[in-house]
Amino acid sequence: MKRFLSLLLCLTLIALPLLPRCAPALAEGAYIQAASMPDEVKKFFASSQFDGWTIGAASACVIESGAGSFCFAVVQKDSHNVLYGFEKKNGQYNYWLKTEKCLPQGKGGFDLFHTYGKHEFASGATATYGDALEIIFYKADYEEQGDTGLIAEVNKNGQFLVRAVFFNFMWDEAYLTSDSITYYLDEGGKKATVYGTVETNLRYFSLSAFPRTIQEARNKLTQAPAIPAGELTAKKIKFTGGQKYPVYSGPGMEYERAANGKASVSTNDWIQVFGSESGYIMIQYALSSSQMRIGYIDQSSLPKSASVSPLRFAWEDAEITSSTFLTDDPLNSQTRVRTLNAGQQVKWLSTMGNWVYVELTGTGQPIRGFVPANAIRKASAYWQDYASFRNSTYSADATVAVRNGVTAEIIIVVTGPAAWSQAGADNVTGYQVYANNVPLFIASASKVEMNSAGHYTYVDGTATLPTGTTVLGLCPVHAQSGLQAGEMITVILNDTTK
């Protein structure tokens, strides 16, 4: 109790004594004990919807600030506590705020204060506030000992932002910014700052969801990640708080919805937006400190001041080249949403770092997600590789073009001496083609020419490459000496076949 009284002195606040709870009057509306409420606010609470509710003697306050004039009041009924706020416009206080999330629930009493200036707290921490609302809750069994409290400072736009939270009979303290919480726990003995997006707007602040331990904060708080290089880019947009929207894997309700059809996003945390498509926006958001999700929400959820560009996707046919998985969280947990098999057909949409964004159909509801880039190939993919051989007698230059990750088109130009045109010469007549040292076929000369520079042999052929081919061996076949392994042309493919 002494520590708490000292705390109140440090805050330069004078708590009004908590008056005994009186039975509601028979008059219509709330039973009002507070004397500091403007007449129009009292009239608001005189409505029959507040029958049986009470406003305690210290449960209301008026704040005059550079951002405007405000009145706050806590109304109580049984164990239910609700905060109302009013803003002065054109000389009158108008209803502006209703929330119960920022308050502790249960039986007890409240003190509301208008506080400002520099304060020193029980932990020894100091903070300087402009005009701010302070709320202190007293449990019914501890009427002289503050149990929970918070301080919300008004900014220039008239928003009240929670800057401090006190709990465990006010011994434990937490100081908030929009991207961090600094804790003083165990009567100031343990201090730590945890970084991540923090909802501070009093309108949307939830006391029950607030992490009261350092470990809980580390488990809950997250930060928007950097988007790796690729075709997809995103920007962080601040949405109107206190909202929740269903999330689909693609731009429409026909697409699969994660979490057994219950995936949703809260606007009280960070949200990154990639772009828009068909009346939906592609977003990334946090589920926890260890898991995120990329999906789509209705475009109407965007704040009016926000604008996003249309998404531009490739929509190319592609094929899964090896057993892999689909995920909606490529940058964190890589949680497996679906198993994909080699040969499975998908639509290639875009890229992000080492991931390819795809759409999969033909398995019930369509679904979008990310697959590892090394496990997929565009159907229109085309690679070209070069290799050559030289010795004192002849030279050979090979070009290998791989189409669709399956078909290799091979062209070899051999430049030999003029003597190769004579009868019985040991000229090159073709090439034995090997895939990863396994013989495929012999590509024979398709054309032989002579000119002033020498003897030219053209060899071409088409091979269907086995799965996993990374190396082609082109071994010359001579007219007299046959295969010559020492003259092998080795072609390293720049991408593994399917």
Beta strands, then each sheet from edge to edge (+ up, - down):
strand 1: 31-32
strand 2: 54-55
strand 3: 60-65
strand 4: 68-77
strand 5: 80-89
strand 6: 92-99
strand 7: 108-120
strand 8: 126-139
strand 9: 146-154
strand 10: 160-167
strand 11: 172-177
strand 12: 180-185
strand 13: 190-195
strand 14: 235-236
strand 15: 244-246
strand 16: 264-266
strand 17: 271-277
strand 18: 280-288
strand 19: 291-298
strand 20: 316-320
strand 21: 324-326
strand 22: 338-340
strand 23: 345-352
strand 24: 355-360
strand 25: 367-372
strand 26: 376-378
strand 27: 382-390
strand 28: 395-403
strand 29: 407-416
strand 30: 428-435
strand 31: 438-451
strand 32: 454-464
strand 33: 471-478
strand 34: 482-483
strand 35: 489-492
sheet 1: 1+ 2+
sheet 2: 3+ 4- 5+ 6-
sheet 3: 7+ 8- 9+ 10- 11+ 12- 13+
sheet 4: 14+ 17- 18+ 19-
sheet 5: 15+ 16-
sheet 6: 25+ 24- 23+ 20- 26+
sheet 7: 21+ 22-
sheet 8: 27+ 28- 29+ 32- 31+ 30- 33+ 34-
sheet 9: 27+ 28- 29+ 32- 31+ 30- 33+ 35-
end
